[in-house]
């Protein structure tokens, strides 16, 4: 297995695309057959409807806060979401920066 080092501060924020609400930004740290790791910056007023994934998903809130349904996830919150588990809706009144890992 090959080791990887990514200096996220050297990466530019990119538009996250149609999967996310307008104004959402992304830095892709890893994207390969083993999974995907991103930094996600969601804007104030963010909303994403309930959904599920084919892989396990992990979140760590670096800055700001979001709500998963009626559960507040402020800075410093870790969340594990098992594959095929429906989660959401995801909303944020203030915006947030989140480390997201799918594996």
Secondary structure, DSSP 8 states (H G I E B T S, - for coil): -------GGGS--EE--TTS-TT-EEEEEEEETTEEEEEEEE-TTEEE--B--SS-EEEEEEEEEEEETTEEEETT-EEEE-TT--B--EEESS-EEEEEEE-
